[in-house]
Amino acid sequence: MRRGLPPTLVAVLFLVAACAPLLLAIASGEPPEAVQAELGIGLGLAALGLMLLQFAHSGRLETLSGRIGIDRTMRVHRSAGIALAAMVLLHPLAFVAPPLLTNPELALRGLMGMLRAERMQSGVIALVLLLVVVAASLARGRIGFAYQRWRALHAALGLAAAAFAVDHALGVGLYSEAAPLRAVWLGGLALAAFALVWTWAIKPIRDARAGWRVAAVAPIGPDYWEVVLDRPSRTPLPFAAGQFAWLAFGRRAPWDDNPFSIASVPGDPRLAFIIREAGDLTRRIGSLPLGSAVRVDAPHGAFVLDPGERRSVLLVAGGAGIAPILSLWRDLAARPAAGAVRLVYGAWTAERLLYRDELARTAAERGFGLFLRVDEGPLCAGATRGILDAAILREALAGLDPKATVAMVCGPTPMMLAVAATLERLGMPPGAIRYERFDYD
């Protein structure tokens, strides 16, 4: 099930919302200040508007990200965060811009005097909090800060920064004294707070009431487990093949969940996931008690085929990336295929090529193409030695028109980027090569 607004409409709404504070300031009728003051005010208005929008285009709001994908949504979020941090830094500097080059010492004294003023206190706090949020986000992967803790801190500090920034704008802002802009700031802050309440309070309670339980846990390869969920109602979760779910096993904090791609076929009342042991949570997957509660937030993601897709389909999976690819493979096998279906699947060893028997059986029954690759160790039936390089991709595309083929690629990020680049060189249009990332650093 692919939900959400069209990407073009989302972009237009984002631009309108981002420009609204500046447009309201221009329309306020206030006489303009000096050029440097107007520049500083403009930077502040734009930064605050962008800061409040950060809460709206979170990857969890499917209305905005459903057709765009969480990877693109979060890359926009990250880029916007860096941009607004730059604007916030330039905001006070603009007021002392004239002497900055001719008399830096005078400019510095003016800047420090302005920042030390009591009425600027909330603005300084907002600046410090924002810089901490942006710096922690950029450095999280390098310092090994746990994702769940970072996520909670990121949201809490971000909302605090927004609250202090709104207080600063209402307290000293020339244009923010006007009722329309004041309403925008207060309304935007309220919506930002509601976005967090929805994500971390209302939605988790609703998701927990869905009644999902662990129905089966089984090892399917070295470091790999299949986890199957069921619920008493036996009502299938509406999702499209290739989408993923945020899962929280047991009684965990609202922010303590992880994304896992759904491996089962749409319409199945049970949800299957392929989980690789990689961290503190996943190393304990094998000991999950049967019948234990699971909070499921789904479906998410735009890694799906278009409804009624009639082009040939090339599926490419590396390692744990087989999970959404398996869902797509199973879904394509369950309905008449309009074009050819080919799967290229690579793993470090043959033991890590999961569901080989099922894949081979489906390929034989439906006439799908199956190409297996193994990096090291003994080969299994039907596999060849090597990585997912141009040779195996060219072989998989043999007999197909690259311009009439769509590729769905999932695996480690370097592999996806390399495969996408190779497919482009082999003649596939960039827009026909789809992948979705879960890392944003």
C-alpha positions as CSV (number, residue, x, y, z in Angstrom):
1,M,0.0,0.0,0.0
2,R,1.7,3.2,-1.2
3,R,0.3,6.3,0.6
4,G,1.2,9.9,0.6
5,L,1.0,13.1,-1.5
6,P,2.6,13.3,-4.9
7,P,6.3,14.4,-4.6
8,T,5.7,17.6,-6.7
9,L,2.9,18.7,-4.4
10,V,5.1,18.0,-1.3
11,A,7.9,20.1,-2.8
12,V,5.5,23.0,-3.6
13,L,3.9,22.9,-0.1
14,F,7.4,22.9,1.5
15,L,8.5,25.9,-0.5
16,V,5.3,27.8,0.2
17,A,5.6,27.1,4.0
18,A,9.3,28.0,4.0
19,C,8.7,31.3,2.2
20,A,5.5,32.3,4.2
21,P,7.3,34.1,7.1
22,L,9.3,36.2,4.7
23,L,6.2,37.0,2.6
24,L,4.2,38.0,5.7
25,A,7.1,40.2,6.9
26,I,7.2,42.0,3.5
27,A,3.4,42.4,3.6
28,S,3.3,43.8,7.1
29,G,3.8,47.4,6.1
30,E,6.6,48.0,8.5
31,P,9.2,50.5,7.2
32,P,12.4,48.8,6.2
33,E,15.5,48.9,8.4
34,A,19.1,49.3,7.3
35,V,20.3,46.8,4.7
36,Q,22.3,44.8,7.2
37,A,19.4,44.7,9.6
38,E,17.0,43.6,7.0
39,L,19.5,40.9,5.9
40,G,19.8,39.7,9.5
41,I,16.0,39.7,10.1
42,G,15.5,37.8,6.8
43,L,18.0,35.2,7.8
44,G,16.3,34.8,11.2
45,L,12.8,34.5,9.7
46,A,13.9,31.9,7.1
47,A,15.9,29.9,9.7
48,L,13.0,29.8,12.1
49,G,10.5,28.8,9.4
50,L,12.8,26.0,8.2
51,M,13.4,24.8,11.8
52,L,9.7,24.4,12.4
53,L,9.3,22.6,9.1
54,Q,11.9,20.0,10.2
55,F,9.3,18.5,12.5
56,A,6.8,18.2,9.7
57,H,8.9,16.3,7.1
58,S,10.0,13.6,9.5
59,G,10.3,10.3,7.7
60,R,7.6,8.8,9.9
61,L,4.8,11.0,8.4
62,E,3.7,8.9,5.5
63,T,1.5,11.6,4.1
64,L,4.6,13.5,3.2
65,S,7.2,10.7,2.7
66,G,5.0,7.8,1.4
67,R,5.8,8.4,-2.3
68,I,9.2,10.0,-1.8
69,G,10.9,7.4,0.4
70,I,12.4,7.7,3.8
71,D,15.9,8.0,2.4
72,R,15.2,11.0,0.3
73,T,13.0,12.5,3.0
74,M,15.8,12.2,5.6
75,R,18.4,13.5,3.2
76,V,16.3,16.6,2.8
77,H,15.9,16.8,6.6
78,R,19.7,16.6,7.0
79,S,20.5,19.2,4.3
80,A,17.8,21.5,5.7
81,G,19.4,21.2,9.1
82,I,22.8,22.2,7.8
83,A,21.3,25.1,5.9
84,L,19.3,26.5,8.8
85,A,22.4,26.2,11.1
86,A,24.3,28.3,8.6
87,M,21.5,30.9,8.5
88,V,21.3,31.0,12.3
89,L,25.1,31.6,12.5
90,L,24.9,34.4,9.9
91,H,21.8,35.9,11.5
92,P,23.6,37.9,14.3
93,L,26.7,38.5,12.1
94,A,24.6,40.3,9.6
95,F,23.8,43.1,12.1
96,V,27.5,43.9,12.6
97,A,28.4,43.3,8.9
98,P,29.5,46.9,8.0
99,P,32.6,47.1,10.3
100,L,33.3,43.3,10.0
101,L,36.0,43.8,7.3
102,T,37.2,47.3,8.1
103,N,37.2,47.1,11.9
104,P,36.9,43.5,13.0
105,E,37.6,44.4,16.7
106,L,34.7,46.8,16.7
107,A,32.4,44.3,15.0
108,L,33.4,41.6,17.6
109,R,32.6,44.0,20.5
110,G,29.3,44.9,19.0
111,L,28.5,41.2,18.4
112,M,29.4,40.2,22.0
113,G,27.5,43.1,23.4
114,M,24.4,42.1,21.4
115,L,24.7,38.4,22.5
116,R,25.1,39.4,26.2
117,A,22.0,41.5,26.2
118,E,19.3,40.0,28.5
119,R,16.6,40.3,25.9
120,M,18.7,38.2,23.5
121,Q,19.1,35.3,26.0
122,S,16.5,33.0,24.5
123,G,18.0,33.5,21.0
124,V,21.5,32.6,22.3
125,I,20.1,29.5,24.0
126,A,18.3,28.5,20.7
127,L,21.5,29.0,18.8
128,V,23.6,26.8,21.1
129,L,21.0,24.1,21.2
130,L,20.7,24.1,17.4
131,L,24.4,23.8,16.9
132,V,24.6,20.9,19.4
133,V,21.8,19.1,17.5
134,V,23.4,19.6,14.1
135,A,26.9,18.7,15.4
136,A,25.7,15.6,17.2
137,S,23.8,14.5,14.0
138,L,26.8,14.9,11.8
139,A,29.2,13.1,14.3
140,R,26.8,10.4,15.5
141,G,28.2,7.6,13.2
142,R,31.8,8.6,14.0
143,I,31.4,8.6,17.8
144,G,29.2,5.5,18.0
145,F,26.3,7.2,19.6
146,A,23.4,4.7,19.8
147,Y,20.7,5.5,17.3
148,Q,17.8,5.2,19.7
149,R,19.4,7.5,22.3
150,W,20.4,10.0,19.6
151,R,17.0,10.0,18.2
152,A,15.3,10.9,21.5
153,L,18.0,13.5,22.3
154,H,17.7,14.9,18.8
155,A,14.0,15.5,19.0
156,A,14.0,16.8,22.6
157,L,16.8,19.3,21.9
158,G,15.3,20.2,18.5
159,L,12.0,21.1,20.1
160,A,13.6,23.0,22.9
161,A,15.7,25.0,20.3
162,A,12.5,25.8,18.4
163,A,10.7,26.9,21.5
164,F,13.5,29.3,22.5
165,A,13.8,30.6,18.9
166,V,10.0,31.4,18.8
167,D,10.3,33.1,22.2
168,H,13.3,35.1,20.8
169,A,11.3,36.1,17.6
170,L,8.2,37.2,19.6
171,G,10.3,39.1,22.1
172,V,12.6,41.1,19.9
173,G,11.5,40.5,16.3
174,L,10.3,43.6,14.5
175,Y,8.0,41.9,12.1
176,S,7.0,39.1,14.5
177,E,5.0,41.6,16.6
178,A,2.3,41.6,13.9
179,A,-0.6,39.2,14.5
180,P,-0.2,37.1,11.3
181,L,3.5,36.2,11.8
182,R,2.9,35.7,15.6
183,A,0.2,33.2,14.7
184,V,2.5,31.4,12.3
185,W,5.2,31.1,15.0
186,L,2.9,29.9,17.7
187,G,0.9,27.6,15.4
188,G,4.1,26.2,13.9
189,L,5.5,25.5,17.4
190,A,2.3,23.8,18.4
191,L,2.3,21.6,15.3
192,A,6.0,20.7,15.9
193,A,5.1,19.6,19.4
194,F,2.1,17.7,18.2
195,A,4.3,15.9,15.6
196,L,6.4,14.5,18.4
197,V,3.4,13.7,20.6
198,W,1.9,11.8,17.6
199,T,5.1,9.9,16.8
200,W,6.1,9.0,20.3
201,A,2.8,8.8,22.3
202,I,-0.4,8.5,20.3
203,K,0.9,6.3,17.4
204,P,2.8,3.8,19.6
205,I,-0.3,3.3,21.7
206,R,-2.4,2.7,18.6
207,D,0.2,0.4,17.1
208,A,0.6,-1.6,20.3
209,R,-3.2,-2.3,20.3
210,A,-2.9,-4.0,16.9
211,G,-2.0,-7.2,18.8
212,W,1.0,-8.4,16.9
213,R,2.8,-11.3,18.5
214,V,5.9,-13.4,17.8
215,A,4.6,-16.5,16.1
216,A,7.9,-18.1,15.0
217,V,11.6,-17.5,15.2
218,A,14.0,-19.7,13.2
219,P,17.6,-19.6,12.1
220,I,17.9,-19.5,8.3
221,G,21.6,-19.0,7.8
222,P,24.8,-17.9,9.7
223,D,23.7,-14.8,11.7
224,Y,20.3,-14.7,10.0
225,W,16.9,-15.3,11.5
226,E,13.4,-15.4,10.2
227,V,10.9,-13.8,12.5
228,V,7.2,-14.3,11.8
229,L,4.5,-12.2,13.5
230,D,0.8,-12.9,13.7
231,R,-2.2,-11.4,15.5
232,P,-5.5,-12.8,16.7
233,S,-7.6,-11.0,14.2
234,R,-5.7,-12.6,11.3
235,T,-6.3,-9.4,9.4
236,P,-3.6,-8.8,6.8
237,L,-1.6,-5.7,7.1
238,P,-2.2,-3.5,4.0
239,F,1.3,-3.0,2.4
240,A,3.0,-3.2,-0.9
241,A,5.8,-5.6,-1.6
242,G,9.2,-3.9,-0.9
243,Q,7.9,-1.8,2.1
244,F,9.3,-2.0,5.6
245,A,8.1,-1.7,9.2
246,W,9.4,-0.2,12.4
247,L,9.4,-2.9,15.1
248,A,9.7,-2.7,18.9
249,F,10.0,-6.1,20.6
250,G,8.5,-6.2,24.1
251,R,7.9,-3.2,26.2
252,R,10.3,-0.7,24.8
253,A,10.4,3.1,24.8
254,P,8.5,4.8,21.9
255,W,11.8,5.8,20.3
256,D,13.4,2.4,20.8
257,D,12.4,0.6,17.6
258,N,14.2,-0.5,14.4
259,P,13.3,-0.6,10.7
260,F,13.1,-4.1,9.1
261,S,11.9,-4.8,5.6
262,I,8.9,-7.1,5.2
263,A,9.7,-10.4,3.4
264,S,6.2,-11.8,3.2
265,V,3.8,-11.3,0.3
266,P,1.0,-8.8,0.5
267,G,-2.3,-10.3,1.6
268,D,-0.6,-12.9,4.0
269,P,-2.1,-12.5,7.5
270,R,1.4,-13.1,8.9
271,L,4.3,-10.8,8.6
272,A,7.8,-12.3,7.9
273,F,11.1,-10.5,8.5
274,I,14.7,-11.5,7.8
275,I,16.9,-10.1,10.5
276,R,20.7,-10.3,10.6
277,E,22.6,-10.2,13.9
278,A,24.3,-6.8,13.8
279,G,23.7,-5.0,17.1
280,D,22.6,-5.3,20.7
281,L,19.0,-5.9,19.7
282,T,19.5,-8.2,16.7
283,R,22.0,-10.4,18.6
284,R,19.1,-11.3,21.0
285,I,16.6,-12.0,18.2
286,G,17.0,-15.8,18.5
287,S,15.8,-15.7,22.1
288,L,12.5,-13.9,21.5
289,P,9.8,-15.7,23.4
290,L,7.0,-17.0,21.3
291,G,3.8,-15.0,21.9
292,S,5.7,-11.9,23.1
293,A,4.2,-8.6,22.0
294,V,5.6,-6.6,19.1
295,R,4.7,-3.0,18.3
296,V,4.5,-2.6,14.5
297,D,4.5,0.8,12.8
298,A,3.9,0.1,9.1
299,P,3.9,0.3,6.2
300,H,6.6,2.7,5.3
301,G,8.9,3.2,2.3
302,A,8.6,3.9,-1.4
303,F,10.7,0.9,-2.6
304,V,7.8,-0.5,-4.5
305,L,6.9,-1.3,-8.1
306,D,4.3,1.0,-9.8
307,P,0.8,-0.5,-9.8
308,G,0.3,-2.3,-13.1
309,E,4.0,-2.2,-13.9
310,R,4.4,-3.7,-17.4
311,R,8.2,-3.4,-17.8
312,S,10.6,-6.2,-17.2
313,V,11.9,-6.3,-13.6
314,L,15.5,-6.8,-12.5
315,L,15.8,-7.5,-8.8
316,V,19.3,-7.1,-7.2
317,A,20.0,-8.2,-3.6
318,G,23.1,-8.2,-1.6
319,G,23.3,-9.9,1.9
320,A,20.4,-8.9,4.1
321,G,18.9,-6.8,1.2
322,I,17.2,-10.0,0.2
323,A,14.2,-9.2,2.5
324,P,12.3,-6.7,0.5
325,I,13.5,-8.3,-2.8
326,L,12.1,-11.6,-1.6
327,S,8.7,-9.9,-1.0
328,L,8.8,-8.4,-4.5
329,W,9.8,-11.8,-6.0
330,R,7.0,-13.6,-4.1
331,D,4.5,-11.0,-5.2
332,L,5.6,-11.1,-8.8
333,A,5.3,-14.9,-8.7
334,A,1.8,-14.7,-7.3
335,R,0.4,-12.7,-10.3
336,P,0.7,-12.7,-14.0
337,A,3.9,-11.0,-15.1
338,A,3.8,-8.5,-17.9
339,G,7.5,-8.7,-18.6
340,A,10.5,-10.8,-17.7
341,V,11.6,-11.1,-14.1
342,R,15.3,-11.6,-13.2
343,L,17.0,-11.9,-9.8
344,V,20.7,-11.3,-9.1
345,Y,21.5,-12.3,-5.5
346,G,25.0,-12.2,-4.0
347,A,26.3,-13.1,-0.5
348,W,29.7,-13.6,1.2
349,T,29.3,-17.4,1.4
350,A,26.8,-19.9,-0.1
351,E,25.4,-20.5,3.4
352,R,24.3,-16.8,3.4
353,L,22.3,-17.2,0.2
354,L,19.0,-17.5,1.9
355,Y,15.9,-19.3,0.6
356,R,17.9,-20.9,-2.3
357,D,15.4,-23.8,-2.7
358,E,12.4,-21.5,-2.8
359,L,14.1,-19.1,-5.3
360,A,15.1,-22.0,-7.6
361,R,11.7,-23.6,-7.4
362,T,9.9,-20.3,-8.3
363,A,12.4,-19.6,-11.1
364,A,11.7,-23.0,-12.6
365,E,7.9,-22.8,-12.2
366,R,7.5,-19.2,-13.5
367,G,10.4,-19.0,-15.9
368,F,12.1,-16.3,-13.9
369,G,15.8,-15.7,-14.2
370,L,18.0,-16.5,-11.2
371,F,21.7,-15.5,-10.9
372,L,23.5,-16.3,-7.7
373,R,27.0,-15.0,-6.7
374,V,29.3,-16.1,-3.9
375,D,32.3,-14.2,-2.7
376,E,34.2,-16.9,-0.8
377,G,34.1,-20.5,0.1
378,P,32.5,-23.5,-1.7
379,L,29.9,-22.7,-4.4
380,C,26.3,-24.0,-4.2
381,A,24.2,-25.2,-7.1
382,G,23.7,-22.5,-9.7
383,A,26.1,-20.0,-8.1
384,T,29.2,-18.4,-9.7
385,R,32.2,-16.8,-8.0
386,G,32.5,-13.1,-7.7
387,I,30.7,-9.9,-6.6
388,L,27.7,-8.1,-8.1
389,D,29.8,-6.6,-10.9
390,A,29.1,-5.6,-14.5
391,A,29.6,-9.1,-15.8
392,I,26.7,-10.7,-13.8
393,L,24.5,-7.7,-14.4
394,R,25.1,-7.7,-18.1
395,E,24.3,-11.5,-18.1
396,A,21.1,-10.8,-16.2
397,L,20.0,-8.1,-18.7
398,A,20.7,-10.3,-21.7
399,G,17.7,-10.3,-24.0
400,L,16.1,-7.4,-22.2
401,D,15.8,-3.8,-23.4
402,P,17.5,-1.8,-20.6
403,K,15.3,1.2,-21.4
404,A,12.2,-0.9,-20.8
405,T,13.4,-2.5,-17.6
406,V,13.0,-1.3,-14.0
407,A,15.6,-2.3,-11.4
408,M,15.0,-2.8,-7.7
409,V,18.3,-2.8,-5.7
410,C,18.7,-3.5,-2.0
411,G,21.8,-4.2,0.1
412,P,24.7,-2.4,1.7
413,T,24.8,1.2,0.6
414,P,28.2,1.0,-1.2
415,M,26.8,-2.1,-3.1
416,M,23.6,-0.2,-4.1
417,L,25.5,2.8,-5.3
418,A,27.9,0.6,-7.3
419,V,25.2,-1.5,-8.9
420,A,23.2,1.7,-9.8
421,A,26.2,3.2,-11.5
422,T,26.9,0.0,-13.4
423,L,23.3,-0.3,-14.5
424,E,23.4,3.2,-15.9
425,R,26.5,2.4,-17.9
426,L,24.6,-0.7,-19.2
427,G,21.9,1.6,-20.6
428,M,19.3,1.8,-17.9
429,P,17.7,5.2,-17.3
430,P,18.6,6.6,-13.8
431,G,14.9,7.0,-13.0
432,A,14.3,3.3,-13.6
433,I,16.8,2.3,-10.9
434,R,15.3,2.3,-7.4
435,Y,16.9,1.7,-4.0
436,E,16.2,2.9,-0.5
437,R,18.7,3.7,2.2
438,F,18.4,3.5,6.0
439,D,21.6,5.4,6.8
440,Y,21.7,9.2,6.7
441,D,25.2,10.2,7.8
